């Protein structure tokens, strides 16, 4: 087995380097030489494992997306005895209340969107990442409602997952522009508790 084929070989080094470069430089300003310098590999390794610098950065974005989704799930279900509202607040906290901590990655993520408009490859990869997050979120919704003895169709669970993702993305954009005006997870829950019965109580 060659070094490139080992579990912690050059492919993993390049992915870790890409995540670091996205954090430190952003999507648009990361060069192939940056990736080589941080990973300790060489330019040929980028082509061998990913085909191009762009494909490597795209995969890093998807990897970051996947890791954040997994962390949200761990946080949401950290306490088995939690109620549905408590799980929702935990989920929101894992998103909204971490914007400051994750700011460099959020900036890189937002920077990637204009690139995706002109890059079919990036657009496809980001769409796949969203699909993964939507499916994972749908599973979380099903798991949460089933714990409370309720049932929900998969279509409805993934629709709710899409809504939560949209809320998270929208608040992220607002936070990047004006952090002081974005509500915390606690404020969102208080607003939902006060308003939701007026909209769905008679459904």
C-alpha distance (Angstrom), angle and dihedral (degrees) to the residues before:
residue distance angle dihedral
X1 . . .
X2 3.80 . .
X3 3.78 123.4 .
X4 3.81 90.4 -107.2
X5 3.80 89.7 57.4
X6 3.80 95.5 50.5
X7 3.82 118.4 105.2
X8 3.80 91.3 -112.5
X9 3.78 96.3 35.9
X10 3.76 131.5 122.2
X11 3.80 96.0 -61.1
X12 3.80 91.9 60.9
X13 3.81 91.3 42.2
X14 3.79 90.1 53.7
X15 3.81 92.8 48.4
X16 3.79 91.4 50.4
X17 3.80 89.6 47.2
X18 3.80 91.1 49.4
X19 3.80 91.1 52.7
X20 3.80 90.0 49.4
X21 3.80 92.2 47.9
X22 3.80 92.1 48.2
X23 3.79 87.8 53.0
X24 3.81 95.8 45.7
X25 3.82 104.2 31.2
X26 3.79 107.3 17.2
X27 3.80 128.3 -126.6
X28 3.79 99.7 -73.8
X29 3.81 97.0 45.1
X30 3.80 99.4 46.5
X31 3.80 112.0 106.5
X32 3.79 131.1 -164.7
X33 3.80 88.8 -111.4
X34 3.82 89.8 55.1
X35 3.79 89.4 54.2
X36 3.80 92.3 48.4
X37 3.80 92.9 47.7
X38 3.79 94.7 49.3
X39 3.81 95.5 42.2
X40 3.80 97.1 42.9
X41 3.80 90.0 -132.1
X42 3.80 129.9 107.0
X43 3.79 139.4 -104.1
X44 3.79 92.1 -99.8
X45 3.80 90.1 59.9
X46 3.81 90.9 60.9
X47 3.78 90.9 54.7
X48 3.79 93.4 42.4
X49 3.79 96.6 51.5
X50 3.81 103.7 28.6
X51 3.79 109.4 11.7
X52 3.81 95.1 -127.2
X53 3.78 144.1 13.0
X54 3.80 89.9 -105.0
X55 3.81 92.2 53.8
X56 3.81 89.8 50.8
X57 3.80 92.6 51.0
X58 3.79 90.3 45.6
X59 3.79 90.6 53.2
X60 3.80 90.2 47.8
X61 3.81 90.3 54.4
X62 3.80 90.0 50.7
X63 3.82 89.9 47.5
X64 3.78 91.3 51.8
X65 3.80 90.4 47.1
X66 3.81 90.1 52.0
X67 3.81 94.0 47.5
X68 3.81 92.4 50.0
X69 3.81 91.3 49.2
X70 3.81 90.6 51.1
X71 3.80 90.8 49.7
X72 3.81 91.1 50.6
X73 3.80 88.8 53.3
X74 3.81 92.8 49.7
X75 3.80 90.9 49.4
X76 3.80 94.1 45.5
X77 3.80 94.2 53.1
X78 3.80 99.3 33.3
X79 3.81 89.9 115.5
X80 3.78 115.8 45.2
X81 3.81 93.3 -159.9
X82 3.82 94.7 54.8
X83 3.80 118.1 124.6
X84 3.79 124.3 -122.6
X85 3.83 93.9 -99.3
X86 3.81 90.4 47.1
X87 3.79 90.5 52.7
X88 3.79 91.0 48.9
X89 3.78 91.4 51.2
X90 3.82 90.9 48.5
X91 3.78 89.3 51.0
X92 3.81 92.6 49.3
X93 3.80 90.7 46.8
X94 3.81 90.6 53.9
X95 3.80 87.3 57.0
X96 3.81 112.2 29.2
X97 3.79 99.9 31.5
X98 3.82 92.4 52.1
X99 3.80 98.2 56.8
X100 3.82 93.1 104.2
X101 3.79 92.5 49.7
X102 3.80 92.8 47.1
X103 3.80 97.9 39.5
X104 3.84 97.5 119.6
X105 3.80 91.3 52.9
X106 3.81 92.1 44.6
X107 3.79 90.5 53.9
X108 3.81 91.4 50.4
X109 3.80 90.2 47.4
X110 3.80 92.0 52.7
X111 3.82 90.6 45.5
X112 3.79 89.6 56.6
X113 3.81 94.4 61.0
X114 3.84 97.2 72.8
X115 3.80 88.3 47.1
X116 3.81 89.8 52.3
X117 3.80 91.6 56.3
X118 3.81 89.1 65.5
X119 3.79 99.9 29.3
X120 3.82 116.1 71.1
X121 3.81 89.2 -169.9
X122 3.81 94.1 55.2
X123 3.80 92.5 40.6
X124 3.80 90.2 53.6
X125 3.82 93.0 46.7
X126 3.79 93.3 48.5
X127 3.80 90.9 46.3
X128 3.80 88.5 52.4
X129 3.80 90.0 50.0
X130 3.80 90.2 52.0
X131 3.80 90.3 48.2
X132 3.80 90.3 52.6
X133 3.80 90.8 48.8
X134 3.81 91.8 46.4
X135 3.81 91.8 51.4
X136 3.80 92.8 45.2
X137 3.79 90.6 47.6
X138 3.80 90.1 49.3
X139 3.80 89.8 53.9
X140 3.80 89.6 50.8
X141 3.80 90.9 51.8
X142 3.82 91.3 50.1
X143 3.79 91.5 47.3
X144 3.81 91.5 49.8
X145 3.80 97.1 48.6
X146 3.80 93.3 42.9
X147 3.80 89.2 54.4
X148 3.80 86.9 59.5
X149 3.80 92.1 49.1
X150 3.81 95.1 -104.7
X151 3.79 131.3 124.5
X152 3.78 131.3 -139.1
X153 3.78 133.9 176.2
X154 3.79 118.5 -113.6
X155 3.81 89.6 -119.0
X156 3.79 90.8 56.4
X157 3.80 93.0 44.2
X158 3.81 92.5 52.8
X159 3.80 90.8 44.7
X160 3.80 89.0 55.6
X161 3.80 89.1 45.6
X162 3.81 89.8 53.9
X163 3.79 89.7 50.0
X164 3.80 93.0 51.1
X165 3.82 90.8 48.0
X166 3.80 90.4 50.0
X167 3.80 91.2 50.2
X168 3.80 90.4 49.2
X169 3.82 93.0 48.7
X170 3.79 92.1 46.4
X171 3.79 93.6 49.5
X172 3.80 89.4 46.0
X173 3.80 91.0 56.7
X174 3.80 91.5 46.4
X175 3.80 90.5 48.3
X176 3.81 93.1 52.0
X177 3.82 88.8 54.6
X178 3.81 100.2 38.2
X179 3.83 115.5 3.8
X180 3.80 94.5 -179.3
X181 3.80 93.0 62.3
X182 3.80 98.4 52.8
X183 3.83 114.4 98.6
X184 3.79 122.9 -125.5
X185 3.78 122.7 -118.7
X186 3.81 88.9 -100.2
X187 3.81 91.8 53.8
X188 3.81 91.0 48.7
X189 3.81 90.8 51.6
X190 3.80 92.0 48.6
X191 3.79 90.5 51.4
X192 3.80 92.5 46.9
X193 3.79 92.2 48.9
X194 3.79 90.7 51.8
X195 3.81 98.3 42.9
X196 3.81 110.8 29.6
X197 3.85 96.6 74.9
X198 3.79 89.4 58.3
X199 3.80 90.9 57.6
X200 3.81 104.6 35.8
X201 3.80 105.0 17.4
X202 3.79 92.9 99.9
X203 3.80 96.0 41.4
